[in-house]
Amino acid sequence: MFSHEILSSYSFIIVSIGTFLLAMASGAIGCITVLKGQSLIGDAIGHSSFPGIILAFMLFMQRDPVILLVGAIFSGAVAFVLIQVIHSNSKLDLDAILAVILSSFFGLGMVFKSYIQGNPKFAGASQSGLQNYIFGQAAYIMKDDIRLILFVAITALLLLIIFYKEIKIFVFDEIYSKTIGLNTTLLYGIILFMTMSLIATGLKLVGAILISSLLIVPAITALQWSNRFNVVLVIASFVGGVSALIGTYISTAYNGMSTGPTIILIMSTFAFISLIIGPHGMIANLRMRRKYK
């Protein structure tokens, strides 16, 4: 049942702002990785960011969001480099490499997490909240987290706007973008930076397990409604933002509902509906096949 009291509560406002900004930016940036056919790389980077968070805590003995963000980005970057190096110098398929890197880095993070628990060296620093980076716990985000999310989301969206034309060409025809003189290495670096920043920032909200869904699911939904790049970006941002607001409201209204998974569930619902009734969905494809039989 709809309640105005929930909408005016402090906890709902804080959590909804954070999840809305992150989901909106992730929806837009995720379209790039999906169209480039690199959705699973985002999933691997998300899992690979976890050991960087624990390592940053071990080095600085504090849970400052910025420090943990830097640790996550560093760990994700190392994982990405390893993926590219192995893929370029071996005969393994990319999906096999992603599986190895994902499981290895996430396992390393769990080893670090187990090591610091009960270790007297880390008794003076609060470890509470680190486990939230596995499954996410958006209900416990603070003002500092909101500021960090705001900074990362605005930075990612500004980079997307500034390099929109170059990214659009790069996404749809990388070879052509090289022939017209675009710096594809720089563009790849910008896309990677935006993706890793959003992943590292969103770990506390939805966790390493579900973080890739923030990037992939809104993009899949948007692609069922349009083929135009700019329209797809807008739809994906809209779906991400609305899902975040609805999911946050439901998790606030009903006890026991975790915010991050609820947001992903709402996103997935939009995606399934779009896959069925969208202009490029299953029903439309069936009609097209019957028309040309």
N, C-alpha and C positions, 0 to 999 in steps of 0.2 A: 504494500500500500504506500502511496506517495505521501511523503511527510516534509513539510516546510521546515521543521525543526532540524532535520538532518542537513538540509541545504545551508542552513545558517550556522551549523556547528563548526567550531574552529578546526577540529581534526579533519572533517570532510573537505573543508576549503583548502587546507594545506595539501592533503593527499591528492585531491582532484587537480589542483594546479600542477603539481609535479608530474602526475601520470598523464595529464592532458598534453603538456608541453613535450614530454618525451615521446609519447605515442604519435603525436602529430608530426614531429620531425623524423622519427624513425620510419613512419609510413612513407614519407616522400623519399628519403634516402634509400629505403629498402627497394624501391622501384628500380633503382640503378643496378643493384646487385642481382635482382631477379632477372632483369632484361639482359644482363651480361652472362646469365647462366651460372652465377656464383653464389647461389643461395646457401649451399652447404658450407661454403667457406665462412660465411657469417656465423653459422652454427658452431663450427670448429673454433673460431676466434672467441666466441662467447664462452665456451667451456674452457678454453685455454687461458682466459683472463683470470680465472680463479686463483691459480698459484701466485700470480703477481700481486693480488690483493693480500694474501697471507704473508708473502715475502716482504711487502712494504710495511705491514704491521710489525713483523719480526725485526726489521731494521730500525724503524723509528719509534716503536713502542707506543703508538697512538692510532686512533681510528679516524683521523682527520679525512674528510671526504676527498679532498684534493690529493693528498698523499696516496690514498688507496686508488684513486683514479689513475694517477701516473703509473702506479704499479701494475694495474690492469692493462693499460695501454702498452706498457713495455712488454709484458708477458704475451699479449695478443700479437704484438709486432714480431716477436721472436718466433712464435708459432707460424705466423704467416710466411716469414722468410724461410723457415724450414720446409713448409709446404711447397713453396716455389722451387727451392733448391732440389728437393727430392724428386719433384715432378719433372724437372728439367734434366736430371741426371740418372733417372731410373726408368724401367719399363712398367712400373706399377700404375694402375689406373688412379685417377684423381680421387675417386670415392674411397678407395682403399687407403690412400695416404691420409685423407681427412679423418678416417676412422682411427687410424693409428695415432695421429697427432692429438685428436680430440680426447681419446681415452687416456693417453700417456700424460698429457698436461693436467687433465682433471684429476687423475689419480695422484699426480705429484702434489696438487693442491690439497687433496685429502690427507696425504702423508704429512705435509706441513701443518695442517690443522690438528692432526692427532698428536704431532710432536709438541706443539705449544700448550696443549691442554694438560694441566697438572705439572708443567715444567716450572720449577722455581725461578728460572731466569726471567720468565714472563709473568710472574705473580703480581708484580707492581703495576701492570698495565691491564686495563679492562679488555677482556676478549669477547664480552657480550655483544652480540650483533653480527659477528663474523659469519656465523652459520646461516644468517639470512641471505648471504650472497649465493647460497646454493639453490634455494627454492624461492627466495625473495620474500620480503615482508614490507610492503608499501605502507602499511599502517603505522610504521615506526620511523618514517622519514621526517627530518627536522627542517628548520628554516635554512640551515647551511646546505642541506641537500637540494632544497628548492633553488637556492641561488646558483649552485653548481649546474643543476639541470637547465635553468634558464640561460646560463652562459653558454653551455655546450649546444643546446638546441638552437639558439639564435646564431651562434657561430656557424653551425652546420647549414642552416637555412640560408645565411648570407653567402656562404661559399657556393651553395647550389645556385643562387640567383646570379652571382657575379660570373660564374663559369657555366651558366646554363647552356648557351649555344655550343660551347666546346664539348661539354659533357654529352649533350644530345648527339652530336656527330660521332663522338668516341664510342658511345653505347651501341649505336646502330651499325657503324662501319669503322672499325678500328684501322683497317688498312687505308681507307680513304682519308681518315683524319691525319695519318702520317704523311700521305702524299701532298696534302695542302699545307703542311708545315706546322701542325699542332704538336706540342710537346706532350706526347702520350704518357711518358714516364711521370711528368708532373701531374697530369690529370689522374693517372692511376693512384698516385700518392695522395692527392686531394680526396678522392673517393674512399680510399683506405682509411685516411685520417678521420673523415666524417663517420664512417661506419664503426671504427674501433672506439671513437669517443662516445658515440651513442650507446654502444654495447657496454662499455665500461661503466657509464653513468647509470644505465638501466639495470645493472645486476642486482642492486639492492631492492629494486621495485619488483622485478619478476623472477630474479634468480638466473643462474647460469643455465639451468635446464630449459627454461622457456624463452630466454632473451631473443633467440633468433626469430621467434614467432612475431615479435613486434616489427621486424623488418620484412618478413616474408608474407604474412597473412593479409595485411592491408593492400599490398601490391597485387597479390593474386585476385583479391576482390575487385580492385580498380580495373584490372586488365579484362575483366568480364563485361565492362560497361563502355570501354572506349579503346581506340587504337592510337589516339593522339597523345603524344608524350606529356604535354602540359596538362591536359585534362586528367590523365592517369595520375600525375603527381598530386593534383588537387583532390581527386576522389580518395586516394590513398591517405592523404593527410586528414581529410574529413572523417573517414572510417576509423582511423587510429584515434583521433581526438574524441569522437562520439563514443567509441567503445570504452575508452578510458573513463569518461564521465559516468556512463551507465554502469560499468563494472565497479567503479569506486562507490557509487550510490548503493548498489545491491550489497556489496560487502560491508558497508556501514550499517545498512538497515537490518541485515540478518547476521546474527552472531555465528561465528564458526566459518564464515565464508572468507577465504583468503583473497586479498585484493588482486594480486598479480594474476593468478590462475583464472579468476572471474573475468578479468579484462580480456585475457586470451580466449576464454570461452565465448564471450560476446563477439569478439573479432571473428572467430571461427564460424559462428552462426551466420554473420553477415557474408562470410566467404562461401559457405555452403548454399545459402539462398541465391547468391549471385551466380554460382556455378550452375544452378538449375534454371533460373529465370532471366539471367542477364542476356543482353543482346548477343554476347559471344558465348553464352552458356550452353548446356546440354540440350535444352528444348529447341533453341535456335539452330543448333547444329543438326538435330534430327529433322527439323523442317527443311533445312537446306538440302540434306541428303535425299529426302523424299521428292523435293522439287526437281532435282536433276537426275532422278532414276528413269 
